[in-house]
Amino acid sequence: MDLSGLQSVYPWFDPLLARFRAHLDAEDLSRDSAHDLSHSLRVARLAHRISEAEGAEGDVAVAAALLHDLVWVPKNHQDSKRTAEMSAELAPTLCSGLPLIDEKSRRIAECILTHSFSGGGVASSLEARIVQDADRLEAIGAIGLARVFATGASFGASLWHSGDPWAERRNLDDKAFSLDHFERKLLKLAAGMNTKAAKVLAAGRQQVILGYLAALREELG
């Protein structure tokens, strides 16, 4: 992944990334491929892109985006909805002593705290809204399609219910069937984007999802 744009704009980026890598290396759990370092880097790049378009403070938004999944547990774990809170608590430690972001670590933590869809956080600043948007953009489009099935596979979910894939005669259960996650969450994300720049990006990614679902419905008959 080309990080030259972030490295040239943010002098703290490489040192913070090195600390994040060390944190990941020390983790007890093996992350699924939908929540690995590449995911965090893509969210950071999106946050930078949106920050430039919206005139936001990139130091805060990009640092928070990079560290938004600082703490991770599987999505079917009882603490899954608390990972934003736990990541926010830990983030200032990684920012400590780094120029330009050490003094902004509380704002960075606030952005992380409110980013999660499942956590129901309400973003109170432009930078927090950008981190929300960047993370949610990663959940839709072509990358989002790959991530939803990778996440489900990590805890043993089936692709879809073989007898009722579209949940026409049953309740949605996205912990058992990955396809259910589209109706439960992914199809709602584009309409909920906070910023104008993210809305533009989300519109294209939403069409990718809708096209996929239409093709899948035809193939499944």
N, C-alpha and C positions, 0 to 999 in steps of 0.2 A: 504494500500500500504506500502510495506517495504521500509523505508527510511534510514535504518541503514547504508547503504553504503555511502550515501551522508552526513549524520550527522557525521560519523566518519572521513571522509576526509576533510570536510569543516566546520571549527569551527563557521563560520558566518551563516551557513545554517538555524539553528533553529531560531535565532533572526530575520533573514530576512523573513523567512516563517511566523513568528508571525506578522510582520508588513504587509505582504501581506494579511494574513487572516483578519486583522483589516480593511484593505482597502476594501476587498471584502464585509465585513459586512456593510460597510458604503455606498456602492453603491446604487444608486437609481433604477437601472435596475436589473431585475432578469435574470441572464445569462442562455443561453440554455445549455443543458447537454454536448454539444460538446466543450464548451469553459469554463468549470468550473475549479475549483482548481485541480481536478484529472488530467485534460489535461495538465496543466502547470507542475505538478509534473512528469508526464510521459515524457514530453519534457526535463525537467531537467535531468532525469535519462539517457535519450538517449544522451544528450549533454555530460554528464560525461563519458559514455561508448565510445563515439566517440573521445572525448578529450584524453582519455588514449591511444587509439589506434593510434592517429595521433600526439601525443606529444605536444598537445596544452596546453594553460594556462587554467586549469579547473576553477579557480576562476572566470574568466571573462565569459567563455562560459556558465557555469552552472547558475551563477547569472542572466545573460541575458536571458537564457532559462526559468528560473523560472518566470521572470517578463515580458516576451515578450507580454503577453496579459494583461498587467496591466490596460489598458483602453480598454473597450469592448463596442461595439454597435452591434445591429443585422446586419447580412450580407446584408440585403436589405436596410439598413439605408444610407442616403446620405454621412455620414462621415465614412463609413466602411473602405474606402481606406486610411483614415488618422489615424487609430488607432495605427499603428506602430510609427508614428511621435509623437502622444500624449503620448504613453507609454514611449517612449525614453525621452521625456521632464520630465516626472514624476519620472522615475527610480532613478536618483541620490538622490532624497529626501529620498527614502526608504533605500538607501545604506549609507546615511550619518551617520558617527560615528561608523560604523561597521568595525572591523579590517580586513585588507586584501582586502576589496572591496571598502571602502570609497575612497581611493586614485585611484582606478581603475574605478570609476563610469562613467567617460566620455567614456572610452572604452566599458563599459557595455552598455551604452546608444547607442553608435554607432552600436553595434551588434543588438540591438532591432530595431533601425531605418531601417536597411536594410533587416530584416528577411522576410518581407511579400511578398508572391507571387503576390497578387493583387496590392500591392503597387509598384512593379517593382524595388525594391531596389537592388543595386549591392554591394555585400559584399566585403570589402577591406582588411580584415584580416582573418587569419585561424580561429580564434574564431568566427567571424561573419559568416563565411561559415558553421561552425559547427552548429550554432544556426539555420540557414536556413535549413540545412539538418535535424536536429532533429525535427523541427516543420513540415517539409514536410513528414517525415517518419510517423508522427502521422496521416497524411491524407490518407495513403494507408494501405493495409493489412486489417486484420479483424477489427481492431479498426477503421480504416478509413471508412470502409463500414458502421459501426454503426454511425459514426459521420456525414457522409454526409446526411443520411436520418434524423437524429436528427436535424441537422441544417435547412434543408428544412422545416421540420415540424414546427419549431419554428416560421417561418414567413408565414406559410400557403401554402407552395409549395406542389403540387401533387407529388406522387412517380414518375410518368412518364406520358407522353401524351398518352391517351388511344387509339387514332387512328393512331399515328405515334411515338411509343416510342423511336425509334432510329434516329429520326430527318432526315429521308430520303427525306422528301418533305417539310421541314420547316426549319427555322433558329433555332439554339440552343438558349434555354432560361432557364438557370439554376436557375433563380429566380422564375420561374413558375413550373419547373419540375426538381426534384432532380437528376434523371438519366442523364440529360444533363450535369451535373457537371463532370461526368467521362470524357466525350469527351473534355469538355472545359478546364479542369484543371488536374484532378487526373491521367489520363493516361500519362501525360507529365512529372510527377514529378520524376519518377525513372531515366529517362535519364538525368535529370538535376541536380542530386546530385553532390556535390562539392568534397567530400572526398572519399577515397577508402573504408573506413570502412562503410560509409553510402551507397555506391553503393552495397556492399555485402548484407546489410540488405534490401535495397530497392528491389533487385532482387527477393527475396523470397516473399515480400509483394506484388509486382507487379503480381506475379503468382496467389496469392489469388484473386486479383481483376479480372484478366482475367478469372479465373475459375468461379467466380461468374457471370460475364457478359455472359459467354457461357451458363451456366445453366439457367440464366434468359431468354436468347434468345430462348432456347429450350422450356421452360415452357410457354412463351408468344406465341410461335408458329409464 
